[in-house]
Amino acid sequence: NNLWLSGSRPKTSSLTGIIKYDGQQWKHYYFSGHTYWSPANDVDAIYQDRFDNMWFGTWGGGVIAFSADHDTLFFNGHDFPGTMTIRSNGQSVVRPIDPQTVLHGFFSGAVVDTKYDVITSVSEDPQGHLWFTNYYASNDHLLAVAPFDASGFPVLDPSQWIYFGSRDGIHAAEGAVICLAFDSFNNRVYIGTFKDGVYILDYGASLANKADDQMYHLQIKDNLFSNTIQSLAVDQDGVLWIGTASGLNSFDGINVYKHVGDEMGLAGPLENNIRKVVVDKYNNKWFATSGGVSILRADRSPWDAHGWRGFNTNNSYLVSNDVSDIFVDDNHGEAYFATEDGLSIYRGSFAEIRQDFKEIAAGPNPYLIGPSHTKFIIKNLMQNSSVKIFTVNGRLVRQLTSKTILDDGTIAVDGGRAYWDGKDALGKKVASGIYLYLVYTEDGKSTAGKFAVIRR
């Protein structure tokens, strides 16, 4: 239930520290002391593991962990004294950092400064290992893989961790590993780099046994828009989505495809600079771009004319088109967009998809059909819902699905919402009266409601 934020991203220093909002108050964590504590405030990666430990990868300050047991641990390459300042409600508490909580030997500092540990991403694979990308690691441990112990925290013995680098085939210039994605259908890891495209690690039956590992490589010559990779995500169909600095690609395991940007956001992403790719639990694809936020609907092809939806400052309350990150909160029906000018919160159809029909809401009731072109809306639908509108006597008036396009171009069932324009299947406005709606899914789940229509 906590919202964690930072103002940094790779290769961009802001020194904003860690920001937390618990629903009632804000807290700001800031690290200071010797010069080497300052980079701990450049947080580039935030991740919550399945045991509710919070992980923060920093550009030069290593890793900070807030454990589920409320302990704070630091993984870095120096022994200099430091402090953690916690600010909240106008008050500050300064805590000396206990040397016993500073752990060494798990990550490696950069080639140019071995005390400067750069961690650009943290994530779990489908088998439950915790992975870290260690940019420019001087000991060539570009990827660090941690097993969890019985307590729900990674094993605090680096000899039990597994590491990958150039000797395993990751020949990235500067060791510039930026992001990871995992294929749940195969023991496969996709590794995004800053200059050298995407490496693909097939690690076979076991991570520990490297004898059967295979490494592949995707670059511009393989149809990537750019070798500068900014984000990766695998969808529920096993397709890899590749956000590059110059465009969006997808990879189906055989071919790399290009998806050209569209400034209207109707035929592709709003911009070609793809900062973040997120796949939500319902398989919608979300893209943070330098031109706004784009969504590819779960049941649509990227080449479908009705597949895309875009949000920018012209058609929404997005505070800036320059969007760097996205977090989709499937449990609360919200999505958070991190922009250059602040945080935007989206509460719309794609964030309203629910696991059941308990939160169905429909309106306006009564529904006035007139010159204003207002639509009757049903919210908080399950994924892949359909809707039928009936008269009170049971006569079918209109069936609405994700393939139904209303007269004004609106998709009738879009994400977690259904829209009805007051017209029957022949395109004629219905008469005043009492009507019923039936919402249902292909697997037999359903709910119904009653509403009044007044035709003017």
C-alpha positions as CSV (number, residue, x, y, z in Angstrom):
1,N,0.0,0.0,0.0
2,N,3.0,2.3,-0.2
3,L,4.0,4.4,-3.1
4,W,7.8,4.6,-3.7
5,L,9.3,7.3,-5.9
6,S,12.6,8.7,-7.1
7,G,13.6,11.5,-9.4
8,S,16.5,9.8,-11.1
9,R,17.0,7.6,-14.1
10,P,20.2,6.0,-15.6
11,K,22.8,8.5,-16.6
12,T,20.7,11.3,-15.2
13,S,21.7,12.6,-11.8
14,S,19.1,14.3,-9.6
15,L,20.2,13.2,-6.0
16,T,16.6,13.2,-4.8
17,G,16.9,10.1,-2.6
18,I,14.0,7.9,-1.9
19,I,10.4,9.2,-1.5
20,K,7.6,7.2,0.1
21,Y,3.9,7.9,0.4
22,D,1.8,5.6,2.7
23,G,-1.6,7.1,1.8
24,Q,-1.4,9.7,4.6
25,Q,2.0,11.2,4.7
26,W,5.2,11.6,2.7
27,K,8.6,10.5,3.8
28,H,11.9,11.4,2.2
29,Y,15.0,9.3,2.8
30,Y,18.3,11.0,2.0
31,F,21.9,9.7,2.4
32,S,24.9,11.8,3.2
33,G,28.4,11.8,4.8
34,H,31.5,11.0,2.7
35,T,31.4,11.7,-1.0
36,Y,30.6,8.1,-1.8
37,W,27.3,8.3,0.1
38,S,25.9,11.0,-2.2
39,P,25.3,8.7,-5.2
40,A,23.0,6.6,-3.1
41,N,20.5,9.4,-3.7
42,D,20.5,8.7,-7.4
43,V,18.0,5.8,-7.4
44,D,17.4,4.4,-10.9
45,A,15.6,1.1,-10.0
46,I,12.8,0.4,-7.5
47,Y,11.5,-3.1,-7.0
48,Q,9.4,-4.9,-4.5
49,D,10.0,-8.7,-4.3
50,R,7.4,-11.3,-3.5
51,F,8.4,-11.2,0.2
52,D,7.7,-7.5,0.3
53,N,11.4,-6.5,0.6
54,M,12.0,-3.2,-1.2
55,W,15.1,-2.8,-3.4
56,F,16.7,0.4,-4.7
57,G,19.4,0.3,-7.4
58,T,21.5,3.4,-7.5
59,W,23.9,5.1,-10.0
60,G,27.1,4.8,-7.9
61,G,25.8,4.0,-4.5
62,G,25.1,0.3,-4.9
63,V,21.9,-1.3,-3.6
64,I,19.8,-0.2,-0.7
65,A,17.3,-2.7,0.8
66,F,14.4,-2.1,3.1
67,S,13.6,-5.6,4.3
68,A,10.0,-6.7,5.2
69,D,11.3,-6.9,8.8
70,H,12.0,-3.2,8.7
71,D,15.8,-3.6,8.5
72,T,17.9,-1.4,6.2
73,L,20.9,-2.9,4.5
74,F,23.4,-1.3,2.1
75,F,25.3,-3.2,-0.5
76,N,28.2,-1.1,-1.7
77,G,32.0,-1.0,-2.1
78,H,33.2,1.4,0.6
79,D,33.5,1.7,4.4
80,F,33.1,5.4,4.8
81,P,30.7,6.6,7.6
82,G,27.4,8.1,6.6
83,T,23.9,9.1,7.8
84,M,20.3,8.5,6.7
85,T,18.0,11.4,7.1
86,I,14.3,10.8,7.2
87,R,12.1,13.8,6.7
88,S,8.4,13.9,7.3
89,N,5.8,16.5,8.3
90,G,8.4,19.2,8.4
91,Q,10.6,17.3,10.8
92,S,13.9,15.4,10.2
93,V,15.5,12.5,12.0
94,V,19.2,11.8,11.3
95,R,20.4,8.3,11.9
96,P,24.1,7.2,11.6
97,I,24.4,4.2,9.3
98,D,25.6,1.2,11.3
99,P,28.7,-0.3,9.7
100,Q,27.2,-3.7,10.4
101,T,24.5,-3.0,7.9
102,V,26.9,-2.2,5.1
103,L,27.7,-5.4,3.1
104,H,30.5,-5.9,0.6
105,G,31.4,-8.4,-2.1
106,F,28.0,-8.8,-3.7
107,F,28.5,-6.2,-6.5
108,S,31.4,-4.5,-8.2
109,G,32.4,-0.9,-8.6
110,A,32.9,0.6,-12.0
111,V,36.1,0.2,-13.9
112,V,37.0,3.8,-13.5
113,D,36.2,3.8,-9.7
114,T,35.8,0.5,-7.9
115,K,33.9,2.2,-5.0
116,Y,31.3,3.4,-7.4
117,D,28.7,0.7,-7.7
118,V,26.1,1.2,-10.5
119,I,22.9,-0.9,-10.3
120,T,20.5,-0.1,-13.1
121,S,17.7,-2.7,-12.6
122,V,16.4,-5.2,-10.0
123,S,13.8,-7.9,-10.8
124,E,12.8,-11.5,-10.1
125,D,12.7,-14.3,-12.7
126,P,9.8,-16.9,-12.9
127,Q,11.8,-19.3,-10.8
128,G,12.1,-16.8,-7.9
129,H,15.7,-15.7,-8.2
130,L,16.5,-12.0,-7.7
131,W,18.6,-10.4,-10.5
132,F,20.6,-7.2,-10.6
133,T,22.3,-5.5,-13.5
134,N,25.7,-4.2,-12.4
135,Y,26.7,-1.6,-15.0
136,Y,30.4,-1.4,-15.9
137,A,31.4,-3.9,-13.2
138,S,35.1,-3.9,-12.8
139,N,35.2,-7.6,-12.1
140,D,33.0,-8.4,-15.1
141,H,30.0,-9.5,-12.9
142,L,27.5,-7.7,-15.0
143,L,24.6,-9.8,-13.9
144,A,24.2,-10.9,-10.2
145,V,21.6,-13.6,-9.4
146,A,20.6,-14.1,-5.7
147,P,18.7,-17.1,-4.3
148,F,16.3,-16.5,-1.4
149,D,16.7,-18.2,1.9
150,A,13.9,-19.6,4.1
151,S,13.4,-16.3,5.8
152,G,12.4,-14.6,2.5
153,F,15.6,-12.6,2.0
154,P,18.4,-13.2,-0.4
155,V,21.2,-15.4,0.9
156,L,23.8,-13.1,2.3
157,D,26.8,-15.0,1.1
158,P,28.1,-13.9,-2.3
159,S,29.7,-17.3,-3.0
160,Q,26.1,-18.6,-3.2
161,W,25.2,-16.1,-5.9
162,I,25.6,-16.7,-9.6
163,Y,27.2,-14.1,-11.9
164,F,27.4,-13.6,-15.7
165,G,29.6,-11.3,-17.8
166,S,31.7,-11.2,-20.9
167,R,33.1,-14.7,-20.3
168,D,29.5,-15.9,-20.7
169,G,29.0,-14.0,-24.0
170,I,27.8,-10.5,-22.8
171,H,30.3,-8.3,-24.7
172,A,28.6,-5.0,-24.0
173,A,30.7,-1.9,-24.4
174,E,31.4,-0.4,-21.0
175,G,29.6,-3.4,-19.5
176,A,26.5,-1.2,-20.1
177,V,23.7,-3.5,-19.0
178,I,20.5,-1.5,-18.4
179,C,17.5,-3.8,-18.0
180,L,16.2,-7.4,-18.0
181,A,13.1,-9.3,-19.0
182,F,12.3,-13.0,-18.5
183,D,10.5,-15.5,-20.7
184,S,8.3,-17.7,-18.5
185,F,7.9,-20.3,-21.3
186,N,11.7,-20.9,-21.4
187,N,14.7,-20.5,-19.2
188,R,15.5,-17.4,-21.1
189,V,16.8,-14.0,-20.0
190,Y,16.7,-10.9,-22.2
191,I,19.5,-8.4,-21.4
192,G,19.1,-4.8,-22.6
193,T,22.3,-2.7,-23.0
194,F,23.0,0.9,-23.6
195,K,25.1,0.5,-26.8
196,D,24.9,-3.1,-28.0
197,G,21.3,-4.0,-28.4
198,V,19.8,-7.1,-26.7
199,Y,21.6,-10.2,-25.5
200,I,19.6,-13.4,-25.0
201,L,20.7,-15.9,-22.5
202,D,19.3,-19.4,-22.7
203,Y,20.6,-21.0,-19.5
204,G,19.2,-24.5,-20.0
205,A,18.0,-26.7,-17.2
206,S,19.9,-24.9,-14.4
207,L,21.3,-21.5,-13.7
208,A,24.2,-23.0,-11.8
209,N,25.3,-25.3,-14.6
210,K,26.6,-23.1,-17.4
211,A,27.8,-25.9,-19.6
212,D,24.6,-25.9,-21.6
213,D,24.1,-22.1,-21.8
214,Q,23.7,-20.4,-25.1
215,M,23.9,-16.7,-25.9
216,Y,22.3,-14.8,-28.8
217,H,22.4,-11.2,-29.8
218,L,19.9,-8.8,-31.5
219,Q,21.2,-5.5,-33.0
220,I,20.3,-2.9,-35.6
221,K,21.3,-5.4,-38.3
222,D,18.6,-7.7,-37.0
223,N,16.0,-5.0,-37.5
224,L,16.2,-3.1,-34.1
225,F,15.6,0.6,-34.4
226,S,18.6,1.3,-32.2
227,N,21.2,-0.5,-30.1
228,T,20.4,1.8,-27.2
229,I,17.9,-0.2,-25.2
230,Q,15.9,1.6,-22.5
231,S,13.3,-1.0,-21.4
232,L,12.2,-4.6,-22.0
233,A,9.1,-6.6,-21.2
234,V,7.7,-10.0,-22.1
235,D,3.9,-10.3,-22.6
236,Q,1.7,-13.2,-21.8
237,D,2.0,-14.6,-25.3
238,G,5.8,-14.7,-25.0
239,V,6.5,-11.7,-27.2
240,L,9.4,-9.5,-26.2
241,W,8.7,-5.8,-26.4
242,I,11.9,-3.7,-26.8
243,G,11.9,0.0,-26.0
244,T,14.8,1.7,-27.8
245,A,15.9,5.3,-28.0
246,S,14.7,5.4,-31.6
247,G,11.6,3.3,-31.7
248,L,9.6,0.3,-30.5
249,N,10.4,-3.3,-31.6
250,S,8.9,-6.7,-30.8
251,F,10.5,-10.1,-31.0
252,D,8.5,-13.3,-31.3
253,G,11.5,-15.6,-30.9
254,I,12.2,-15.7,-34.6
255,N,11.7,-12.2,-36.1
256,V,12.2,-8.7,-34.9
257,Y,9.4,-6.3,-35.9
258,K,9.3,-2.5,-36.0
259,H,6.3,-0.4,-34.7
260,V,6.6,3.1,-36.0
261,G,5.5,6.0,-33.9
262,D,2.3,7.9,-34.6
263,E,1.9,11.4,-33.2
264,M,-1.9,10.8,-32.9
265,G,-1.3,7.6,-31.0
266,L,-3.8,5.7,-33.0
267,A,-1.5,3.5,-35.1
268,G,1.5,3.1,-32.9
269,P,3.3,4.7,-29.9
270,L,3.0,8.5,-29.6
271,E,6.8,8.9,-30.0
272,N,9.7,6.8,-31.0
273,N,11.8,7.4,-27.9
274,I,10.5,4.5,-25.7
275,R,11.5,5.0,-22.1
276,K,9.6,2.2,-20.4
277,V,7.6,-0.8,-21.4
278,V,5.1,-2.4,-18.9
279,V,2.8,-5.4,-19.4
280,D,-0.1,-5.5,-16.9
281,K,-1.7,-8.6,-15.5
282,Y,-4.4,-8.5,-18.2
283,N,-1.7,-8.3,-21.0
284,N,-2.2,-4.7,-22.0
285,K,1.0,-3.1,-23.0
286,W,1.9,0.3,-21.7
287,F,4.7,2.5,-23.2
288,A,6.2,5.6,-21.6
289,T,7.5,7.8,-24.4
290,S,8.9,11.3,-24.8
291,G,5.5,12.2,-26.4
292,G,3.2,10.8,-23.8
293,V,1.8,7.4,-22.7
294,S,0.6,4.8,-25.3
295,I,-1.4,1.6,-24.6
296,L,-1.7,-1.4,-26.9
297,R,-4.9,-3.2,-26.1
298,A,-4.5,-6.8,-24.9
299,D,-6.7,-8.4,-27.5
300,R,-5.4,-6.4,-30.4
301,S,-2.5,-6.6,-32.8
302,P,0.0,-3.7,-33.0
303,W,-1.0,-3.4,-36.7
304,D,-4.7,-3.2,-35.8
305,A,-6.2,0.3,-36.6
306,H,-8.1,0.1,-33.2
307,G,-5.3,-1.4,-31.2
308,W,-3.7,1.7,-29.8
309,R,-4.7,4.4,-27.3
310,G,-2.6,7.4,-26.5
311,F,-2.6,10.0,-23.7
312,N,-0.7,13.3,-23.9
313,T,-1.2,16.9,-22.6
314,N,-3.6,17.7,-25.5
315,N,-6.2,15.0,-24.7
316,S,-5.7,14.3,-21.0
317,Y,-4.5,15.7,-17.7
318,L,-1.0,14.3,-18.1
319,V,1.3,17.0,-16.6
320,S,4.0,16.5,-19.2
321,N,4.5,14.5,-22.4
322,D,8.0,13.6,-21.3
323,V,7.2,10.3,-19.5
324,S,10.0,8.3,-18.0
325,D,8.3,5.5,-16.1
326,I,5.0,3.7,-15.5
327,F,3.6,1.7,-12.7
328,V,0.2,-0.1,-13.1
329,D,-1.5,-0.9,-9.8
330,D,-3.8,-3.7,-10.8
331,N,-5.2,-4.1,-7.3
332,H,-6.4,-0.5,-6.9
333,G,-7.3,0.4,-10.5
334,E,-4.7,3.1,-11.0
335,A,-1.6,3.7,-13.1
336,Y,1.1,6.1,-12.2
337,F,3.1,8.1,-14.8
338,A,6.4,9.6,-13.8
339,T,7.1,12.7,-15.9
340,E,9.6,15.5,-16.1
341,D,7.1,17.8,-14.4
342,G,5.7,15.5,-11.8
343,L,3.5,12.5,-11.2
344,S,0.2,11.9,-13.0
345,I,-2.3,9.3,-11.8
346,Y,-4.5,7.6,-14.3
347,R,-7.9,6.2,-13.3
348,G,-9.4,5.1,-16.6
349,S,-10.7,2.1,-18.5
350,F,-7.4,0.2,-18.7
351,A,-6.7,0.6,-15.0
352,E,-10.3,-0.4,-14.1
353,I,-10.2,-4.1,-15.1
354,R,-11.2,-6.3,-12.2
355,Q,-11.0,-10.0,-11.3
356,D,-14.7,-10.2,-10.6
357,F,-17.9,-8.1,-11.1
358,K,-18.3,-7.1,-7.4
359,E,-17.4,-3.4,-8.1
360,I,-19.6,-2.9,-11.2
361,A,-20.9,0.7,-11.5
362,A,-23.1,2.0,-14.3
363,G,-24.5,5.4,-15.2
364,P,-25.7,8.0,-15.6
365,N,-29.1,6.7,-14.4
366,P,-31.4,7.9,-15.8
367,Y,-29.6,8.0,-19.1
368,L,-30.6,11.0,-21.2
369,I,-30.4,10.5,-24.9
370,G,-30.1,13.9,-26.5
371,P,-27.9,16.3,-28.5
372,S,-25.0,16.1,-25.9
373,H,-23.9,12.6,-27.2
374,T,-23.4,11.5,-23.6
375,K,-22.8,7.7,-23.3
376,F,-24.1,5.2,-20.8
377,I,-20.9,3.7,-19.2
378,I,-20.4,0.5,-17.2
379,K,-17.2,0.5,-15.2
380,N,-15.0,-2.1,-13.5
381,L,-15.5,-4.9,-15.9
382,M,-13.6,-8.2,-16.0
383,Q,-11.1,-8.7,-18.8
384,N,-12.7,-9.7,-22.2
385,S,-16.2,-8.8,-21.0
386,S,-19.2,-8.4,-23.3
387,V,-22.5,-6.5,-22.7
388,K,-26.0,-7.0,-23.9
389,I,-28.7,-4.3,-23.5
390,F,-32.3,-5.6,-23.3
391,T,-35.7,-4.0,-23.0
392,V,-37.5,-4.7,-19.7
393,N,-39.5,-7.4,-21.7
394,G,-36.3,-9.2,-22.6
395,R,-35.9,-8.1,-26.2
396,L,-32.2,-7.7,-27.2
397,V,-31.4,-4.2,-28.2
398,R,-27.7,-4.1,-28.6
399,Q,-24.7,-6.4,-28.1
400,L,-21.4,-4.7,-27.2
401,T,-17.9,-6.3,-27.5
402,S,-14.3,-5.2,-27.8
403,K,-14.9,-5.5,-31.6
404,T,-17.9,-3.2,-31.6
405,I,-17.2,0.3,-32.9
406,L,-19.8,3.0,-32.1
407,D,-20.8,5.6,-34.7
408,D,-18.3,8.2,-33.3
409,G,-15.4,5.6,-33.4
410,T,-15.5,4.7,-29.8
411,I,-14.6,1.0,-29.0
412,A,-17.7,-0.2,-27.1
413,V,-15.8,-2.4,-24.6
414,D,-12.4,-1.0,-23.9
415,G,-10.4,-2.3,-21.0
416,G,-12.5,-2.2,-17.9
417,R,-15.3,0.0,-19.4
418,A,-18.3,-0.5,-21.7
419,Y,-19.9,2.4,-23.6
420,W,-23.4,2.5,-25.1
421,D,-24.6,5.4,-27.2
422,G,-28.3,4.7,-26.8
423,K,-28.7,3.1,-30.2
424,D,-30.0,-0.3,-31.3
425,A,-28.2,-2.7,-33.6
426,L,-29.7,-0.7,-36.6
427,G,-28.2,2.5,-35.4
428,K,-31.5,4.0,-34.3
429,K,-32.0,5.8,-30.9
430,V,-34.1,3.7,-28.5
431,A,-37.3,4.8,-26.9
432,S,-37.7,6.0,-23.4
433,G,-38.2,3.3,-20.8
434,I,-36.6,0.8,-18.5
435,Y,-33.7,-1.2,-19.8
436,L,-31.5,-4.0,-18.5
437,Y,-27.8,-4.6,-19.0
438,L,-26.1,-8.0,-18.8
439,V,-22.3,-8.2,-18.5
440,Y,-20.7,-11.5,-19.0
441,T,-17.5,-13.3,-19.9
442,E,-16.8,-16.3,-22.0
443,D,-16.2,-18.6,-19.0
444,G,-19.7,-18.0,-17.7
445,K,-19.3,-15.2,-15.1
446,S,-22.0,-12.5,-15.3
447,T,-23.8,-9.7,-13.6
448,A,-26.8,-7.6,-14.5
449,G,-28.5,-4.3,-13.7
450,K,-31.4,-2.0,-14.5
451,F,-31.5,1.6,-15.6
452,A,-33.9,4.2,-17.1
453,V,-33.6,5.8,-20.5
454,I,-35.1,9.2,-21.3
455,R,-35.1,10.2,-24.9
456,R,-35.4,13.9,-25.6
